[in-house]
């Protein structure tokens, strides 16, 4: 099932720690919401998620509101819906300069991998 939340298992000790979840994509936010709750139940001080592509579809707003996330940090690779921004938990980091440089390098037949050395 597409919207089924996966089982969340915490590996390691998060008690008293500030936890960062890193992923490439967030869609409905169900798994991140569940993970944040489990991490807080294990005694973490805070939970933040750093996500590259914020699809944020379906019931993402509700899932984020119900989550234990202190902050959701995403890039501007996909526009974030205004209702999601209104949760007060989302911070957007721009990747415009990075993408612009990549396009320039492709256009000039230069190395893109050199950008990450």
C-alpha positions as CSV (number, residue, x, y, z in Angstrom):
1,X,0.0,0.0,0.0
2,X,1.4,3.4,-1.0
3,X,0.4,5.3,2.1
4,X,1.2,2.6,4.6
5,X,3.6,3.7,7.4
6,X,6.7,1.5,7.7
7,X,7.8,0.0,11.0
8,X,10.3,2.3,12.7
9,X,13.2,0.8,14.6
10,X,15.8,3.0,16.4
11,X,19.3,1.6,16.3
12,X,21.6,3.1,19.0
13,X,21.0,5.3,22.0
14,X,19.2,8.6,21.4
15,X,18.5,9.4,25.0
16,X,19.4,13.0,25.8
17,X,20.5,13.6,22.1
18,X,19.4,16.0,19.4
19,X,18.5,13.7,16.5
20,X,18.6,14.5,12.8
21,X,16.8,12.3,10.3
22,X,18.2,12.6,6.8
23,X,16.3,11.4,3.7
24,X,16.0,12.2,0.0
25,X,12.3,12.6,-0.1
26,X,9.2,13.2,2.0
27,X,5.8,12.5,0.6
28,X,2.9,12.3,3.0
29,X,5.2,12.5,6.0
30,X,3.7,9.4,7.7
31,X,7.0,7.6,8.2
32,X,8.9,10.7,9.4
33,X,6.1,11.5,11.8
34,X,6.1,8.0,13.2
35,X,10.0,8.0,13.4
36,X,10.0,11.3,15.3
37,X,7.5,10.0,17.8
38,X,9.5,6.8,18.4
39,X,12.7,8.7,18.8
40,X,11.2,11.1,21.3
41,X,9.7,8.1,23.3
42,X,13.3,6.8,23.4
43,X,14.3,9.9,25.3
44,X,15.7,12.2,22.6
45,X,15.9,16.0,23.4
46,X,14.7,17.0,19.9
47,X,14.2,15.6,16.4
48,X,14.8,17.4,13.1
49,X,14.4,16.1,9.6
50,X,16.6,17.2,6.7
51,X,15.0,16.3,3.4
52,X,16.1,17.0,-0.2
53,X,12.8,16.8,-2.1
54,X,9.6,17.9,-0.2
55,X,6.8,16.3,-2.2
56,X,4.4,16.9,0.8
57,X,1.3,15.4,-0.7
58,X,-1.9,13.9,0.6
59,X,-2.3,14.3,4.4
60,X,1.3,15.7,4.9
61,X,0.0,18.7,6.7
62,X,-1.8,16.6,9.3
63,X,1.1,14.2,9.7
64,X,3.5,17.0,10.3
65,X,1.2,18.7,12.8
66,X,0.8,15.4,14.7
67,X,4.5,14.6,14.6
68,X,7.2,15.2,17.3
69,X,9.4,17.0,14.8
70,X,10.9,20.2,16.1
71,X,11.8,21.3,12.5
72,X,11.6,20.0,9.0
73,X,14.4,21.4,6.8
74,X,13.9,21.0,3.0
75,X,15.4,22.3,-0.2
76,X,13.5,24.4,-2.7
77,X,13.7,21.7,-5.4
78,X,9.9,21.4,-5.2
79,X,7.6,24.2,-4.0
80,X,6.3,23.7,-0.5
81,X,2.5,24.2,-0.2
82,X,1.5,27.3,1.8
83,X,-0.5,25.1,4.3
84,X,2.7,23.2,5.1
85,X,4.6,26.4,5.6
86,X,1.9,27.6,8.0
87,X,2.8,24.8,10.4
88,X,5.7,26.9,11.5
89,X,8.0,23.8,11.5
90,X,9.5,24.1,8.0
91,X,12.7,25.9,6.9
92,X,13.6,26.0,3.3
93,X,17.2,26.0,2.1
94,X,17.7,27.2,-1.5
95,X,19.7,25.1,-4.0
96,X,19.3,27.7,-6.8
97,X,22.9,28.6,-7.0
98,X,24.0,24.9,-7.0
99,X,21.6,24.1,-9.8
100,X,22.6,27.2,-11.7
101,X,26.2,26.3,-11.5
102,X,25.5,22.7,-12.6
103,X,23.6,24.0,-15.7
104,X,26.4,26.4,-16.5
105,X,28.9,23.6,-16.3
106,X,26.9,21.3,-18.5
107,X,26.4,24.1,-21.0
108,X,30.2,24.8,-21.1
109,X,31.0,21.0,-21.2
110,X,32.7,21.3,-17.8
111,X,32.8,18.7,-15.0
112,X,29.9,18.7,-12.6
113,X,31.7,16.3,-10.2
114,X,34.4,18.9,-9.7
115,X,31.7,21.0,-7.8
116,X,31.8,18.4,-5.0
117,X,35.5,17.9,-4.5
